Amino acid sequence: MRKGVKAAVIGGVFAVMVGGAGYGTYNVVSALDGGGSGGGSAKSGPPSGDEVEETADKFFTAWEKGDATKAASHTNNATVAGTLLTAYGEEAHITDVEITPGTVAGTAVPFTVQAKVSYEGTSKPLTYKSELTVVRGETSGRALVDWQPSVVHPELKDGDTLVTAESTTPQIQAVGRDGAVLTKEKYPSLGPVLATLREKYGDQAGGTPGIELAVRHAAADTPDTPLLTLTEGEPGKLETTLSASVQAAAEKAVKRYGESSVVAVKPSTGEVLAVANNRADGFNAAFQGRLAPGSTMKIITAAMLIDNGVTSMNGPAPCPGTAIWKNQTFKNLTGMEPNEGATLANTFMRSCNTGFIKLIDEVTDASLTTEAEERFGLGRDDWQTGIVSFDGKVPAVSGPDRAANAIGQGQVQMNPLNIASVTATAITGEFRQPYLVSPGLDDRELATAKGLPQSTAAQLKQMMQLTATQGTAQEAMSGLRGDIGAKTGSAEVDGSSTSDSWFTGFRDDVAAAAMVEDGGHGGDAAGPIVADVLRAGG
């Protein structure tokens, strides 16, 4: 907290007091009373159109004048609003604010901000759009701006602030494996990835910092989000493993579906060729997601059954209509015909749940965990990809979840990065930890695992080839040439009537995996995304 500012907690409300008790008292009352109250009975019900316009106008006028205290008094959270609006002028150095309201829609008021950012003799114009909503104060009855940090700037979230200063790390010029420059303007979903790479490798890349207006996030491990560059620093060159052509295909592919993510890797090396997300929250679910992967998990389960001598590709894996494990009944997808004489290959390519459940008796509670950790390198929290990532979770469990884990439900957690790596390990027999930046840059030690016996890998690859040409992945993979294979997955989610769509596949020396939340069957949404990425990787 800056010098001269005192903090008080009264009745659970945090109040900021500056320059005397009067101001502090006002803010405590304001915070407790929804922005203050007048005499007489308080109004109720939604604000009228006139109240919306009048409240927005008063808020905008005070903001334009740089009167943070007065502007905050027109919100329903004066204390927090005052802190951020003060920082807007004092820490972000934003002046000459002009606000132009748009067309009011009910209680929502869109607006455009035009201002100037000045720092150490350098100034640049700043323009952006935002929106506020006017609500009725709960106790005061006043019409007030419903306070959200995004009112001040759409990039702001709770606890964030704006600063203009020398950047905490130098800018980077990220380049792909072919030398192409990778920018968030050309590859939008790389924005968070590039920000993280800059935060981690900016100093090592050899650049010099510039002066920026940026969002400083509340989370300590989240890098600043630059909004405006006042003085250019010298960016340092950072080489990545990404392929510009595969990344472009991934960016285009995820635009088909909201809440979708995809990753492509090079099985022979572990290099990440593409990572793309299309999510409203900006989260890098491709690397950090933690969701049940559905039947894509059957790649690991099939490997476990083969490695433990339970069955083989051409061995028995009957597919009945239902299977019971620990008093829980498991079923197949609607319309799947039972096949009591099915082989593992047939059960795998049709994605028969019951065929895998019936064989769980032949292994232990820990068998699937051991296979995932020791053969596929998952679940040990030791991947060093170059940015933050989650390396999967396959816990050893008993009861119904042991069977559910085997078909990618239960307590298993994965993301597209993990499943792309699973496919790469399955078809090569070698676990090569995925990475985005060469470990030689910062002497990272990549994770290792013993991989699969070649006979197991050969069987898994053949079963994935059958799935892509004759099984549940046939439609999505149609038209792809070369050495291809795939596995579909549909993961049921509590509280949702639609399953998450998962799909993984390979084509020659490219493996990819995608996930679409609420996307339905694996081949419906995630499948076309993976196919497009594989098509570009050839």
C-alpha positions as CSV (number, residue, x, y, z in Angstrom):
1,M,0.0,0.0,0.0
2,R,1.3,3.5,-0.9
3,K,2.7,5.9,1.7
4,G,0.1,8.0,3.4
5,V,-2.7,5.5,3.0
6,K,-4.2,3.8,6.0
7,A,-6.3,0.7,6.1
8,A,-9.1,-0.2,8.4
9,V,-11.4,-3.2,8.6
10,I,-14.8,-2.4,10.1
11,G,-17.6,-4.9,10.3
12,G,-15.8,-7.1,7.7
13,V,-15.5,-4.2,5.2
14,F,-12.0,-3.0,4.1
15,A,-11.9,0.8,3.9
16,V,-9.2,3.0,2.5
17,M,-8.7,6.3,4.4
18,V,-6.7,9.1,2.8
19,G,-6.2,12.6,4.3
20,G,-8.6,12.5,7.2
21,A,-11.3,10.7,9.1
22,G,-14.1,12.3,7.0
23,Y,-13.2,10.6,3.8
24,G,-12.6,7.3,5.6
25,T,-16.0,7.5,7.4
26,Y,-17.7,8.3,4.1
27,N,-16.3,5.2,2.5
28,V,-17.2,2.9,5.3
29,V,-20.8,4.1,5.3
30,S,-20.8,4.0,1.5
31,A,-19.5,0.5,1.4
32,L,-21.9,-0.7,3.9
33,D,-24.9,1.1,2.4
34,G,-24.5,0.4,-1.3
35,G,-23.0,3.8,-2.0
36,G,-24.8,6.0,0.5
37,S,-28.4,6.7,1.3
38,G,-30.7,9.7,1.5
39,G,-33.6,10.5,3.7
40,G,-37.0,9.0,3.2
41,S,-38.0,5.5,2.0
42,A,-35.6,3.8,-0.4
43,K,-36.7,3.1,-3.9
44,S,-37.0,-0.4,-5.1
45,G,-37.1,-2.3,-8.4
46,P,-34.9,-1.9,-11.5
47,P,-33.6,1.6,-12.2
48,S,-35.6,3.6,-14.8
49,G,-34.1,4.7,-18.1
50,D,-33.6,8.2,-16.8
51,E,-31.8,6.9,-13.7
52,V,-29.5,4.7,-15.8
53,E,-28.5,7.6,-18.0
54,E,-28.2,10.0,-15.1
55,T,-26.0,7.6,-13.0
56,A,-23.8,6.7,-16.0
57,D,-23.4,10.4,-16.8
58,K,-22.4,11.3,-13.2
59,F,-19.9,8.4,-13.1
60,F,-18.4,9.3,-16.5
61,T,-18.1,13.0,-15.6
62,A,-16.2,12.3,-12.4
63,W,-14.0,9.7,-14.1
64,E,-13.1,12.2,-16.9
65,K,-12.1,14.8,-14.3
66,G,-9.9,12.4,-12.5
67,D,-12.0,12.5,-9.3
68,A,-11.7,8.9,-8.3
69,T,-13.5,9.4,-5.0
70,K,-16.6,11.0,-6.6
71,A,-16.7,8.5,-9.4
72,A,-16.5,5.6,-6.9
73,S,-19.4,7.1,-4.9
74,H,-21.6,6.4,-7.9
75,T,-20.9,2.6,-7.6
76,N,-22.1,-0.1,-5.3
77,N,-18.5,-0.8,-4.1
78,A,-17.0,2.6,-3.5
79,T,-13.9,1.3,-1.6
80,V,-12.7,-1.1,-4.3
81,A,-13.7,1.2,-7.1
82,G,-11.9,4.1,-5.6
83,T,-8.7,2.1,-5.3
84,L,-8.7,1.1,-8.9
85,L,-9.8,4.5,-10.3
86,T,-7.1,6.1,-8.3
87,A,-4.5,3.7,-9.8
88,Y,-5.9,4.6,-13.2
89,G,-4.4,8.1,-12.9
90,E,-1.5,7.6,-10.5
91,E,0.0,4.2,-11.4
92,A,-1.2,3.9,-15.0
93,H,-0.6,7.6,-15.8
94,I,-3.7,7.8,-17.9
95,T,-5.0,11.4,-18.4
96,D,-7.2,13.5,-20.8
97,V,-10.0,11.0,-20.5
98,E,-13.0,11.4,-22.8
99,I,-15.9,8.9,-22.5
100,T,-18.5,8.5,-25.2
101,P,-21.6,6.5,-24.2
102,G,-23.2,4.2,-26.7
103,T,-26.8,3.2,-27.0
104,V,-28.3,2.3,-23.7
105,A,-29.8,-1.2,-23.7
106,G,-32.0,-1.6,-20.6
107,T,-29.6,-1.1,-17.7
108,A,-26.4,-1.7,-19.7
109,V,-24.4,1.3,-21.0
110,P,-21.6,0.6,-23.5
111,F,-19.0,3.3,-23.9
112,T,-15.8,4.2,-25.6
113,V,-12.8,5.6,-23.7
114,Q,-10.3,7.9,-25.5
115,A,-7.3,9.0,-23.3
116,K,-3.6,9.6,-23.2
117,V,-0.9,7.6,-21.4
118,S,2.1,9.7,-20.5
119,Y,5.3,8.5,-18.8
120,E,8.7,10.2,-18.5
121,G,8.1,12.6,-21.4
122,T,6.5,10.1,-23.8
123,S,2.8,10.0,-24.5
124,K,0.6,7.8,-26.6
125,P,-3.2,7.8,-27.3
126,L,-5.3,5.0,-25.7
127,T,-8.7,3.9,-27.0
128,Y,-10.8,1.0,-25.9
129,K,-14.5,0.0,-25.4
130,S,-16.2,-1.3,-22.2
131,E,-19.6,-1.5,-20.6
132,L,-21.2,-0.9,-17.3
133,T,-24.6,-1.9,-15.7
134,V,-26.7,0.3,-13.4
135,V,-28.4,-1.5,-10.5
136,R,-30.5,-0.5,-7.5
137,G,-28.5,-0.2,-4.3
138,E,-29.6,-3.0,-2.0
139,T,-30.1,-0.8,1.1
140,S,-29.8,2.8,-0.2
141,G,-32.2,2.4,-3.1
142,R,-29.9,4.6,-5.2
143,A,-29.2,3.9,-8.8
144,L,-25.5,2.9,-8.8
145,V,-22.9,1.5,-11.2
146,D,-22.6,-2.2,-10.6
147,W,-18.9,-2.4,-9.8
148,Q,-16.8,-4.7,-11.8
149,P,-13.0,-4.1,-12.6
150,S,-13.9,-4.6,-16.3
151,V,-15.8,-1.3,-16.2
152,V,-12.4,0.5,-16.0
153,H,-10.9,-1.8,-18.7
154,P,-12.2,-5.0,-20.2
155,E,-9.0,-6.9,-19.5
156,L,-9.2,-6.3,-15.7
157,K,-10.4,-9.0,-13.3
158,D,-10.9,-9.0,-9.5
159,G,-7.7,-7.8,-7.8
160,D,-6.0,-6.7,-11.0
161,T,-4.7,-3.1,-11.5
162,L,-3.2,-1.0,-14.3
163,V,0.4,0.2,-14.3
164,T,2.6,2.1,-16.7
165,A,6.3,1.5,-16.1
166,E,9.4,-0.3,-17.4
167,S,8.2,-3.8,-18.3
168,T,9.1,-6.4,-15.8
169,T,10.7,-8.5,-18.5
170,P,12.0,-7.6,-21.9
171,Q,9.9,-8.4,-24.9
172,I,10.6,-11.5,-26.9
173,Q,10.4,-12.3,-30.6
174,A,9.2,-15.9,-30.6
175,V,10.0,-17.8,-33.7
176,G,8.8,-21.2,-34.9
177,R,10.9,-24.2,-36.0
178,D,10.9,-22.8,-39.5
179,G,12.0,-19.3,-38.5
180,A,8.6,-17.7,-38.8
181,V,7.8,-15.0,-36.2
182,L,4.9,-16.0,-34.0
183,T,2.7,-13.1,-32.7
184,K,-0.6,-13.1,-30.9
185,E,-2.0,-10.9,-33.7
186,K,-1.5,-13.6,-36.2
187,Y,-2.0,-16.5,-33.8
188,P,-4.5,-15.2,-31.2
189,S,-4.7,-18.2,-29.0
190,L,-0.9,-18.1,-28.5
191,G,-1.4,-14.8,-26.6
192,P,-1.2,-16.4,-23.1
193,V,1.5,-18.8,-24.1
194,L,3.7,-16.0,-25.5
195,A,3.1,-13.9,-22.4
196,T,4.3,-16.8,-20.2
197,L,7.3,-17.4,-22.5
198,R,8.2,-13.8,-22.2
199,E,7.9,-13.9,-18.4
200,K,10.1,-17.0,-18.1
201,Y,12.6,-16.4,-20.9
202,G,12.6,-12.7,-21.5
203,D,15.9,-12.1,-19.7
204,Q,17.6,-15.1,-21.2
205,A,16.6,-14.2,-24.7
206,G,18.8,-11.1,-24.6
207,G,16.3,-8.3,-25.0
208,T,16.0,-5.0,-23.2
209,P,12.7,-3.8,-21.5
210,G,10.5,-1.1,-22.8
211,I,7.9,1.2,-21.2
212,E,4.4,-0.3,-21.2
213,L,0.9,0.2,-19.9
214,A,-0.1,-3.3,-18.6
215,V,-2.5,-5.2,-16.5
216,R,-0.8,-6.4,-13.3
217,H,-2.7,-9.4,-12.3
218,A,-3.6,-10.4,-8.7
219,A,-2.2,-13.9,-9.1
220,A,1.5,-13.8,-8.4
221,D,2.4,-16.4,-11.0
222,T,0.5,-14.7,-13.8
223,P,2.6,-12.4,-16.1
224,D,1.5,-8.8,-16.8
225,T,-0.7,-8.4,-19.8
226,P,0.7,-5.5,-22.0
227,L,-2.0,-3.1,-23.3
228,L,0.1,-0.3,-24.9
229,T,3.8,0.1,-25.6
230,L,5.1,3.7,-25.1
231,T,8.7,3.0,-25.7
232,E,9.9,0.0,-27.6
233,G,12.5,-2.2,-25.9
234,E,14.7,-4.5,-27.9
235,P,13.0,-7.9,-28.1
236,G,15.1,-11.0,-27.6
237,K,14.8,-13.9,-30.1
238,L,13.3,-17.0,-28.6
239,E,13.2,-20.2,-30.6
240,T,10.3,-22.5,-30.1
241,T,9.4,-25.9,-31.4
242,L,6.1,-24.6,-32.9
243,S,5.3,-25.0,-36.6
244,A,3.8,-21.9,-38.1
245,S,1.7,-24.0,-40.6
246,V,0.4,-26.5,-38.0
247,Q,-0.3,-23.7,-35.6
248,A,-2.3,-21.8,-38.2
249,A,-4.3,-24.9,-38.9
250,A,-4.9,-25.4,-35.2
251,E,-6.0,-21.8,-34.7
252,K,-8.5,-22.2,-37.5
253,A,-9.7,-25.6,-36.4
254,V,-10.6,-24.6,-32.8
255,K,-12.7,-21.7,-34.1
256,R,-15.3,-24.3,-35.1
257,Y,-16.4,-24.9,-31.5
258,G,-16.4,-22.8,-28.3
259,E,-14.5,-24.2,-25.3
260,S,-12.2,-26.3,-27.5
261,S,-8.4,-27.0,-27.3
262,V,-5.9,-28.9,-29.4
263,V,-2.2,-29.9,-29.2
264,A,0.0,-31.4,-31.8
265,V,3.4,-33.1,-31.1
266,K,6.2,-34.7,-33.1
267,P,6.3,-38.3,-31.8
268,S,9.9,-38.9,-32.8
269,T,11.2,-36.0,-30.6
270,G,8.4,-34.8,-28.3
271,E,8.5,-31.3,-29.8
272,V,5.2,-29.4,-29.5
273,L,4.1,-28.3,-33.0
274,A,0.9,-26.5,-32.1
275,V,-1.2,-25.4,-29.1
276,A,-4.5,-23.7,-29.6
277,N,-7.6,-22.8,-27.5
278,N,-10.9,-21.2,-28.2
279,R,-12.2,-20.4,-24.7
280,A,-14.1,-17.4,-23.3
281,D,-11.9,-17.4,-20.2
282,G,-8.5,-17.4,-22.0
283,F,-7.4,-20.5,-20.0
284,N,-4.7,-22.7,-21.6
285,A,-6.8,-25.8,-21.2
286,A,-4.7,-27.5,-23.9
287,F,-1.8,-27.6,-21.5
288,Q,-3.4,-27.1,-18.1
289,G,-6.8,-28.6,-18.3
290,R,-7.9,-31.4,-15.9
291,L,-10.9,-33.3,-17.3
292,A,-11.9,-36.9,-17.7
293,P,-10.7,-37.9,-21.2
294,G,-13.3,-40.5,-22.0
295,S,-12.4,-43.4,-24.2
296,T,-9.1,-42.0,-25.4
297,M,-8.0,-43.4,-22.0
298,K,-8.5,-46.9,-23.5
299,I,-5.1,-46.6,-25.2
300,I,-3.5,-46.8,-21.8
301,T,-6.0,-49.4,-20.6
302,A,-5.4,-51.6,-23.6
303,A,-1.6,-51.3,-23.1
304,M,-2.1,-52.3,-19.4
305,L,-4.1,-55.4,-20.5
306,I,-1.5,-56.4,-23.0
307,D,1.5,-55.8,-20.8
308,N,-0.1,-57.7,-17.9
309,G,-0.8,-60.7,-20.1
310,V,-4.6,-60.4,-19.8
311,T,-5.2,-60.4,-23.5
312,S,-3.8,-59.2,-26.8
313,M,-4.9,-57.4,-29.9
314,N,-6.4,-60.7,-31.3
315,G,-7.2,-62.1,-27.9
316,P,-10.7,-62.1,-26.3
317,A,-12.4,-59.0,-25.0
318,P,-16.1,-59.8,-25.1
319,C,-18.5,-56.8,-25.5
320,P,-21.8,-57.5,-23.7
321,G,-24.6,-55.1,-23.6
322,T,-23.9,-54.2,-19.9
323,A,-21.2,-55.0,-17.4
324,I,-21.4,-54.8,-13.6
325,W,-18.4,-53.8,-11.4
326,K,-18.8,-53.4,-7.6
327,N,-22.5,-53.0,-7.9
328,Q,-22.3,-50.3,-10.6
329,T,-23.7,-51.0,-14.1
330,F,-21.7,-49.8,-17.1
331,K,-23.2,-49.5,-20.6
332,N,-22.1,-48.8,-24.1
333,L,-23.1,-46.0,-26.4
334,T,-26.7,-46.2,-27.6
335,G,-27.0,-48.4,-30.6
336,M,-23.9,-50.5,-30.1
337,E,-24.5,-54.2,-30.8
338,P,-23.2,-56.6,-28.2
339,N,-20.4,-59.0,-29.4
340,E,-19.6,-61.8,-27.0
341,G,-16.9,-63.1,-29.3
342,A,-15.1,-59.7,-29.8
343,T,-11.3,-59.4,-29.8
344,L,-9.5,-56.6,-28.1
345,A,-9.0,-54.9,-31.5
346,N,-12.7,-55.1,-32.2
347,T,-13.7,-53.8,-28.8
348,F,-11.1,-51.0,-29.1
349,M,-12.1,-49.8,-32.6
350,R,-15.8,-49.8,-31.7
351,S,-15.0,-48.2,-28.3
352,C,-17.0,-50.8,-26.3
353,N,-17.0,-49.8,-22.6
354,T,-18.2,-53.2,-21.3
355,G,-15.4,-55.1,-23.0
356,F,-12.8,-53.2,-20.9
357,I,-14.8,-53.4,-17.7
358,K,-15.2,-57.2,-18.0
359,L,-11.4,-57.5,-17.9
360,I,-10.7,-55.3,-14.9
361,D,-10.9,-58.3,-12.6
362,E,-7.7,-59.6,-14.1
363,V,-5.5,-56.7,-12.8
364,T,-5.1,-54.9,-9.5
365,D,-6.2,-51.5,-8.2
366,A,-2.7,-50.1,-9.0
367,S,-2.2,-51.6,-12.4
368,L,-3.6,-48.7,-14.5
369,T,-1.7,-46.2,-12.4
370,T,1.6,-48.1,-12.8
371,E,1.1,-48.3,-16.6
372,A,0.3,-44.6,-16.9
373,E,3.3,-43.5,-14.8
374,E,6.0,-46.0,-15.7
375,R,5.2,-46.6,-19.4
376,F,3.5,-43.3,-20.5
377,G,5.2,-40.8,-18.1
378,L,2.0,-39.5,-16.7
379,G,0.9,-38.4,-13.3
380,R,4.2,-37.7,-11.6
381,D,4.2,-33.9,-11.8
382,D,7.6,-33.8,-13.4
383,W,7.0,-32.5,-17.0
384,Q,9.1,-29.5,-17.9
385,T,7.5,-28.2,-21.1
386,G,8.8,-24.7,-20.9
387,I,5.5,-23.2,-19.7
388,V,3.0,-24.2,-17.0
389,S,1.5,-27.6,-17.8
390,F,-0.3,-30.5,-16.0
391,D,0.9,-34.0,-16.7
392,G,-2.2,-36.0,-16.0
393,K,-3.6,-37.9,-13.1
394,V,-4.4,-41.6,-12.9
395,P,-4.9,-42.4,-9.2
396,A,-5.0,-46.0,-7.9
397,V,-8.5,-46.5,-6.6
398,S,-10.8,-49.3,-5.6
399,G,-14.6,-49.7,-5.9
400,P,-16.6,-48.5,-9.0
401,D,-14.0,-45.8,-9.9
402,R,-11.4,-48.5,-10.7
403,A,-13.6,-49.6,-13.6
404,A,-14.6,-46.0,-14.5
405,N,-10.9,-45.0,-14.6
406,A,-10.3,-47.7,-17.2
407,I,-12.7,-46.0,-19.7
408,G,-11.6,-42.5,-18.9
409,Q,-14.2,-41.5,-16.4
410,G,-13.9,-41.7,-12.6
411,Q,-11.0,-39.9,-11.2
412,V,-8.8,-39.8,-14.2
413,Q,-7.8,-36.2,-15.3
414,M,-6.1,-35.3,-18.6
415,N,-5.7,-32.5,-21.2
416,P,-5.0,-32.6,-24.9
417,L,-1.2,-32.3,-24.3
418,N,-1.3,-35.5,-22.2
419,I,-3.4,-37.4,-24.7
420,A,-1.3,-36.3,-27.7
421,S,1.7,-37.6,-25.7
422,V,-0.1,-40.9,-25.0
423,T,-0.7,-41.4,-28.8
424,A,3.0,-40.6,-29.5
425,T,4.1,-43.1,-26.9
426,A,1.7,-45.7,-28.2
427,I,2.8,-45.6,-31.8
428,T,6.6,-45.4,-31.1
429,G,7.0,-47.3,-27.9
430,E,9.1,-44.5,-26.5
431,F,8.0,-41.8,-24.0
432,R,9.4,-38.5,-25.1
433,Q,8.3,-35.7,-22.8
434,P,6.6,-32.9,-24.8
435,Y,8.3,-29.6,-24.8
436,L,7.8,-26.1,-26.3
437,V,11.2,-24.6,-25.7
438,S,14.5,-26.5,-26.0
439,P,15.7,-27.7,-22.5
440,G,19.1,-26.6,-23.5
441,L,18.1,-22.9,-23.1
442,D,17.7,-23.2,-19.3
443,D,19.1,-26.7,-18.5
444,R,15.7,-28.1,-17.7
445,E,15.7,-31.9,-17.1
446,L,12.9,-33.5,-19.1
447,A,10.9,-36.3,-17.6
448,T,11.6,-39.9,-18.5
449,A,9.7,-43.2,-18.5
450,K,10.6,-46.6,-19.7
451,G,8.1,-46.7,-22.5
452,L,6.4,-49.7,-24.0
453,P,7.6,-53.1,-25.2
454,Q,7.7,-52.9,-29.0
455,S,5.2,-55.7,-29.3
456,T,2.7,-53.7,-27.2
457,A,3.3,-50.5,-29.2
458,A,2.9,-52.4,-32.5
459,Q,-0.5,-53.8,-31.3
460,L,-1.7,-50.4,-30.1
461,K,-0.7,-48.8,-33.4
462,Q,-2.6,-51.4,-35.4
463,M,-5.7,-51.0,-33.3
464,M,-5.6,-47.2,-33.8
465,Q,-5.2,-47.8,-37.5
466,L,-8.2,-50.0,-37.5
467,T,-10.2,-47.4,-35.6
468,A,-9.3,-44.7,-38.1
469,T,-10.2,-46.8,-41.2
470,Q,-13.0,-49.1,-39.9
471,G,-14.1,-47.9,-36.5
472,T,-15.5,-44.9,-34.6
473,A,-12.9,-42.5,-36.0
474,Q,-13.5,-43.5,-39.7
475,E,-15.6,-40.5,-40.6
476,A,-13.4,-37.9,-39.0
477,M,-10.2,-39.3,-40.5
478,S,-11.6,-39.9,-44.0
479,G,-9.5,-38.3,-46.7
480,L,-6.3,-38.3,-44.8
481,R,-3.5,-40.1,-46.5
482,G,-0.3,-41.7,-45.1
483,D,0.1,-43.8,-42.0
484,I,-3.0,-42.8,-39.9
485,G,-4.6,-44.0,-36.7
486,A,-7.0,-42.6,-34.1
487,K,-9.1,-43.1,-31.0
488,T,-12.4,-41.4,-30.1
489,G,-13.6,-40.5,-26.7
490,S,-16.8,-39.1,-25.0
491,A,-16.6,-38.1,-21.4
492,E,-19.7,-37.8,-19.3
493,V,-19.8,-34.8,-17.1
494,D,-21.9,-34.4,-13.9
495,G,-24.7,-31.9,-14.4
496,S,-24.4,-31.9,-18.1
497,S,-26.7,-33.8,-20.6
498,T,-24.0,-33.5,-23.3
499,S,-20.6,-35.3,-23.0
500,D,-17.2,-33.7,-23.6
501,S,-15.8,-34.6,-27.0
502,W,-12.3,-36.1,-27.1
503,F,-10.3,-37.3,-30.1
504,T,-6.7,-38.3,-30.7
505,G,-5.0,-39.4,-33.9
506,F,-1.7,-39.6,-35.7
507,R,-0.5,-39.1,-39.3
508,D,3.1,-40.1,-40.1
509,D,5.2,-38.2,-37.5
510,V,2.5,-36.0,-36.1
511,A,0.2,-36.8,-33.2
512,A,-2.6,-34.6,-32.1
513,A,-5.4,-34.5,-29.5
514,A,-8.4,-32.3,-29.0
515,M,-11.1,-31.7,-26.5
516,V,-14.4,-29.8,-26.9
517,E,-16.4,-29.2,-23.7
518,D,-20.1,-30.3,-24.3
519,G,-19.1,-31.3,-27.8
520,G,-20.8,-34.7,-27.8
521,H,-19.3,-37.8,-29.3
522,G,-15.6,-37.8,-30.0
523,G,-15.9,-37.9,-33.7
524,D,-18.4,-35.1,-33.9
525,A,-16.5,-32.1,-32.6
526,A,-12.9,-33.0,-31.5
527,G,-12.4,-35.4,-34.4
528,P,-12.6,-32.7,-37.2
529,I,-10.3,-30.5,-35.2
530,V,-7.6,-33.2,-35.0
531,A,-8.1,-34.2,-38.7
532,D,-7.5,-30.6,-39.8
533,V,-4.3,-30.3,-37.7
534,L,-3.0,-33.7,-39.0
535,R,-3.8,-32.6,-42.5
536,A,-1.6,-29.5,-42.1
537,G,1.2,-31.5,-40.5
538,G,2.0,-33.7,-43.4
